[in-house]
Amino acid sequence: MKRQFFKRISAALCAGTMLCMPCGVKVSAEGEIAHDPSRNVQAEGVGNPFGFGERMAPEGTSVSELRTLAHNMTVQQCKYALYKEIDEHWDLISVRFGQTEREKVYALFLGVGTLESTLGGNGDGADIETAFSEGFGVSSAHAYGTLQTAVTAFRDPGTSFMQEADVPELEWYDLTQENFYDAIISNHMGIRKIIHFIRSAIEDYNWTGWQVVRHALKGHNTGWAYAGDDGYYANYPDEGAALAQWYYENGHLYDNVFTWTKAEAAAAQRAGNPWEDWWYDVEPSLAEVPEQTSTETTTSTTTGGTDLPVLLMGDVDLSGAVTLSDAVLLMQHLMRETVLTEAQALRGDMDSSKKLNAKDLTLLKRVLFAAN
């Protein structure tokens, strides 16, 4: 009986998984936004219309497969992958960057992405690797992805590198090739790295206002939040801000349009001071940010009449029971064919790791197998 049930699980989970990752991706024409235009982006974000998960692909996916997925990303997908990370951590990012206008933060990361990799517009998607000639993880400049996140952003990159351990609010991934070459994790770690240098700019160099973010971008590029204020070290963050202003003012936040570093397209923005003219008078802060908690719960009444939150782990479809459809729904989420709500994801997180991956699916299948 159990063997037959296991076969039914396997058949159901395998059905519809023949597409290459990411599955179910909505490809939009140039100029067409991918998210629901009725959304209040400032309040809600763009809503992850491409269904990106916490990883580009389930744990165990080979580096070659990860790089193929990243290589095939369009400019638009590269943009929305950045927005997904910004939206997930908006409360923290808005405080650390001192910027309350969400679309300006979107634009800033497009500017950084253009500086580092031309935002996928070079035909390689997010599959850009630099300073790798000495071998994996040897050079502090060995970097990957849209933001060109260096190996030094990861935990335990080697004894010769300083640990960036001062961003406890964000997941700190170990330096493994599987993590390093995952485009979604690379974005996450790139944002984490810039926040690390925001702290350094404030604590180590006493910068204030927009100079904090400006020097944090220097740190992202050089490893130091203060690296001189002339030549390349000044131009790097200033060019990024000018490009950001160009994306923002010309309506290219959501389409497949990109520009090149130093391109004439952004000459008008480059002529002024985009930090003062556009990013404006912001004040980054290291203030504590309250941890976000879900308000979605189910309740049961105790003998004392008190309603307590109850989570039926594995009940991904919120039906009140753990069934085969829960495993199918979780697999569809991992394969980017659907996006779980916060309540669904909470119940699918079988190992309570605060991220969904293949391990959760394995644990859910064990529950189903044991019940039959």
C-alpha positions as a printed Julia matrix, in Angstrom:
372×3 Matrix{Float64}:
   0.0    0.0     0.0
   2.71   2.48    0.97
   4.72   1.6    -2.13
   1.71   2.4    -4.32
   1.18   5.69   -2.47
   4.84   6.59   -2.94
   4.49   5.95   -6.66
   1.46   8.28   -6.75
   3.46  11.01   -4.98
   6.35  10.61   -7.4
   4.1   10.67  -10.43
   2.24  13.74   -9.24
   5.42  15.63   -8.42
   7.09  14.73  -11.71
   4.09  15.87  -13.75
   4.68  19.28  -15.25
   8.32  19.53  -14.22
   9.85  19.01  -17.63
  10.27  22.72  -18.31
  13.68  24.28  -17.76
  14.0   26.58  -14.77
  12.8   29.17  -14.15
   9.39  27.71  -15.06
   6.29  29.69  -15.9
   8.31  32.87  -16.45
   6.26  35.71  -17.87
   8.18  37.2   -20.78
   7.14  40.77  -21.47
   7.77  42.93  -24.5
   9.94  46.01  -24.21
   8.0   48.72  -22.39
   5.44  46.33  -20.85
   5.59  45.94  -17.08
   5.41  42.43  -15.69
   3.68  43.22  -12.4
   0.04  44.12  -11.85
  -0.21  47.83  -12.75
  -2.89  48.37  -10.11
  -0.42  47.63   -7.3
   0.67  50.45   -5.03
   4.39  49.88   -5.55
   5.43  52.3    -2.83
   3.38  50.42   -0.23
   3.46  46.87   -1.59
   6.41  46.51   -3.94
   6.03  44.88   -7.34
   4.94  41.48   -6.03
   7.57  39.15   -7.56
   5.76  38.57  -10.9
   8.41  36.12  -12.15
   8.06  33.91   -9.07
  11.7   34.0    -7.96
  12.33  31.99   -4.8
  14.92  32.33   -2.06
  17.26  30.52   -4.45
  17.47  30.46   -8.22
  16.97  26.68   -8.1
  16.62  24.0    -5.4
  19.68  23.11   -3.34
  21.72  20.45   -5.1
  21.35  22.04   -8.53
  24.7   21.9   -10.3
  26.79  25.01  -10.91
  26.48  24.52  -14.67
  22.68  24.45  -14.4
  22.68  27.51  -12.15
  24.82  29.42  -14.61
  22.6   28.41  -17.53
  19.56  29.76  -15.68
  21.34  33.02  -14.91
  22.7   33.26  -18.47
  19.18  33.04  -19.92
  17.72  35.85  -17.8
  16.44  38.87  -19.71
  17.24  42.43  -18.66
  13.72  42.69  -17.28
  14.12  39.51  -15.23
  17.41  40.81  -13.85
  15.59  43.97  -12.77
  12.71  42.16  -11.07
  15.07  39.74   -9.35
  16.69  42.76   -7.67
  13.29  44.22   -6.74
  12.24  40.93   -5.18
  15.14  41.15   -2.71
  14.5   44.85   -2.04
  10.81  44.21   -1.36
  11.52  41.28    0.96
  13.76  43.45    3.14
  12.23  46.87    2.51
  11.85  47.86    6.17
  15.56  47.29    6.76
  16.76  48.75    3.45
  14.7   51.94    3.75
  16.21  52.63    7.19
  19.81  51.74    6.31
  19.76  53.66    3.02
  17.7   56.48    4.49
  15.52  56.46    1.39
  11.75  56.08    1.77
  10.94  56.19   -1.97
  11.0   52.55   -3.0
  11.39  53.17   -6.74
  14.48  55.31   -6.14
  16.04  52.33   -4.34
  15.04  50.1    -7.27
  16.75  52.57   -9.6
  19.89  52.79   -7.48
  20.44  49.06   -7.79
  19.86  49.26  -11.54
  22.65  51.84  -11.59
  24.96  49.51   -9.65
  23.95  46.61  -11.89
  24.84  48.68  -14.94
  28.21  49.65  -13.49
  29.06  46.04  -12.77
  27.52  43.96  -15.53
  25.39  46.16  -17.81
  22.36  44.67  -16.08
  22.11  41.6   -18.28
  22.09  43.61  -21.48
  25.38  42.16  -22.7
  23.75  38.85  -23.65
  24.91  36.98  -20.55
  21.95  37.74  -18.29
  23.17  37.6   -14.69
  25.92  35.1   -15.57
  28.9   37.44  -15.19
  32.08  36.33  -13.4
  35.23  38.36  -12.84
  38.69  37.88  -11.29
  38.48  34.1   -11.37
  41.83  33.33  -13.03
  43.51  32.33   -9.76
  40.8   29.84   -8.88
  37.55  29.87   -6.98
  37.57  32.15   -3.94
  41.27  33.0    -4.12
  40.94  36.64   -5.15
  38.94  39.08   -3.02
  37.65  40.5    -6.3
  36.29  37.16   -7.5
  32.69  38.22   -8.14
  29.49  37.0    -9.77
  26.03  38.11  -10.8
  24.22  41.33  -11.62
  25.74  43.18   -8.66
  29.11  41.43   -9.02
  29.0   40.22   -5.42
  32.5   39.26   -4.28
  33.36  36.1    -2.37
  34.19  38.31    0.63
  30.46  38.92    1.15
  29.98  35.28    2.14
  30.61  33.64    5.5
  33.97  31.91    5.93
  35.54  33.09    2.65
  39.02  32.28    3.98
  41.35  33.48    6.69
  42.93  36.16    4.47
  39.61  38.03    4.1
  37.81  40.16    6.67
  34.42  38.78    7.75
  31.41  41.0     7.09
  29.54  39.82   10.16
  27.71  43.02   11.09
  24.42  42.58    9.2
  22.58  40.13   11.48
  19.22  41.1     9.99
  19.97  39.31    6.72
  20.79  35.67    5.98
  24.56  35.19    5.72
  25.28  32.36    3.31
  28.4   30.22    3.48
  30.91  30.52    0.66
  30.17  27.48   -1.47
  30.1   27.33   -5.24
  26.41  26.37   -5.06
  25.63  29.58   -3.16
  28.07  31.8    -5.03
  26.75  30.97   -8.5
  23.07  31.27   -7.53
  21.93  34.59   -9.03
  19.24  35.19   -6.41
  21.63  34.55   -3.52
  24.22  36.72   -5.24
  21.74  39.6    -5.27
  20.9   39.0    -1.62
  24.55  38.98   -0.62
  25.28  42.06   -2.73
  22.61  44.02   -0.87
  23.94  42.65    2.41
  27.45  43.74    1.42
  26.38  47.32    0.68
  24.56  47.5     4.02
  27.8   46.31    5.68
  29.6   49.27    4.11
  26.8   51.65    5.09
  27.59  50.7     8.68
  31.3   51.21    8.01
  30.7   54.62    6.4
  28.8   55.77    9.5
  30.84  54.13   12.25
  34.36  54.22   10.81
  34.31  57.42    8.77
  31.48  59.49   10.28
  29.79  60.16    6.98
  26.25  61.56    7.07
  23.4   62.07    4.62
  23.74  60.86    1.06
  27.52  60.58    1.48
  26.88  57.42    3.52
  25.4   55.54    0.57
  27.88  57.1    -1.85
  30.83  55.8     0.17
  29.12  52.46    0.81
  29.13  51.95   -2.96
  32.84  52.68   -2.94
  33.19  49.98   -0.31
  31.2   47.54   -2.43
  33.71  48.11   -5.22
  36.99  48.52   -3.33
  36.51  46.97    0.11
  36.74  50.35    1.89
  33.96  52.88    2.56
  36.51  55.64    2.08
  38.91  55.34   -0.84
  39.73  58.88   -1.84
  37.44  61.39   -3.45
  38.88  61.9    -6.88
  39.31  59.98  -10.09
  37.85  56.5   -10.33
  36.93  56.22   -6.66
  34.75  59.29   -6.86
  33.36  58.57  -10.29
  32.26  55.01   -9.55
  29.41  55.81   -7.12
  28.57  59.08   -8.86
  28.23  57.32  -12.21
  26.0   54.72  -10.55
  23.75  57.45   -9.16
  23.56  59.18  -12.56
  22.59  55.91  -14.25
  20.02  55.29  -11.5
  18.49  58.71  -12.1
  18.37  57.94  -15.84
  16.43  54.69  -15.3
  14.06  56.46  -12.91
  13.39  59.62  -14.9
  13.11  57.93  -18.3
  10.64  55.26  -17.21
  12.92  52.24  -17.59
  12.43  50.57  -14.2
  10.27  47.73  -15.49
  11.15  47.04  -19.11
  14.01  45.4   -21.02
  15.82  48.7   -21.67
  19.31  49.23  -20.29
  22.22  51.56  -20.89
  26.0   51.31  -20.71
  28.34  52.88  -18.19
  29.46  56.31  -19.47
  26.87  56.17  -22.24
  25.7   59.49  -23.66
  22.13  58.59  -22.71
  22.73  59.66  -19.1
  24.73  62.79  -19.94
  22.08  65.12  -18.48
  22.05  63.28  -15.15
  25.83  63.04  -15.13
  26.23  66.8   -15.63
  24.8   67.62  -12.22
  25.06  65.96   -8.83
  22.5   63.14   -8.81
  22.96  62.66   -5.09
  21.83  66.21   -4.33
  19.54  66.68   -7.34
  17.72  63.36   -7.26
  18.58  61.02   -4.35
  18.23  64.13   -2.23
  18.69  64.9     1.46
  18.39  61.48    3.08
  19.72  60.27    6.41
  20.78  56.61    6.58
  20.42  55.06   10.02
  21.71  52.11   12.01
  18.57  52.14   14.16
  17.09  48.78   15.11
  14.44  47.6    12.66
  11.58  45.54   14.14
  11.46  42.02   12.77
   8.6   41.49   10.36
   6.03  38.96   11.55
   3.13  37.38    9.75
  -0.39  38.34   10.78
  -1.88  35.31    9.05
  -2.73  32.54   11.51
  -5.42  30.01   12.16
  -6.82  29.7    15.67
  -8.12  27.05   18.0
  -9.88  27.6    21.3
  -8.27  26.22   24.45
 -10.18  25.07   27.5
  -9.52  28.48   29.0
 -11.18  30.21   26.06
  -7.97  31.79   24.73
  -7.32  31.82   20.98
  -3.82  30.61   20.19
  -2.13  30.49   16.77
  -2.03  27.0    15.34
   0.04  25.97   12.33
  -0.56  22.66   10.63
   2.87  22.13    9.14
   2.66  20.72    5.64
  -0.79  22.16    4.96
   0.53  24.28    2.11
  -2.83  24.72    0.38
  -4.47  25.76    3.7
  -7.13  23.07    3.34
  -6.93  22.0     6.99
  -5.27  18.67    6.18
  -1.92  17.49    4.83
  -2.51  15.78    1.5
  -0.78  15.0    -1.77
  -1.91  18.36   -3.18
   0.28  20.11   -0.59
   3.39  18.34   -1.91
   2.43  19.18   -5.49
   1.9   22.86   -4.6
   5.23  23.05   -2.8
   7.01  21.46   -5.77
   5.34  23.93   -8.14
   6.65  26.78   -5.98
  10.18  25.35   -6.01
   9.96  24.98   -9.79
   8.82  28.64  -10.15
   5.45  27.54  -11.54
   3.52  29.31   -8.78
   4.2   31.64   -5.88
   3.11  30.76   -2.35
   1.55  33.32   -0.07
   3.28  34.12    3.21
   0.85  31.87    5.1
   1.41  29.0     2.66
   5.19  29.38    2.77
   5.11  29.35    6.57
   3.38  25.96    6.53
   5.67  24.62    3.84
   8.8   25.46    5.83
   9.0   21.97    7.33
  12.44  22.42    8.89
  11.72  25.96   10.19
  14.77  27.33    8.35
  12.81  30.37    7.11
  13.48  29.38    3.52
  11.85  26.88    1.2
  13.97  24.28   -0.54
  14.14  20.63   -1.54
  14.64  19.55    2.08
  11.17  20.85    2.96
   9.67  18.83    0.13
  11.46  15.7     1.32
  10.15  16.16    4.86
   6.62  16.74    3.58
   6.78  13.56    1.5
   7.88  11.65    4.61
   4.82  12.92    6.49
   2.55  11.77    3.67
   4.29   8.41    3.42
   4.06   7.81    7.17
   0.34   8.63    7.18
  -0.39   6.02    4.54
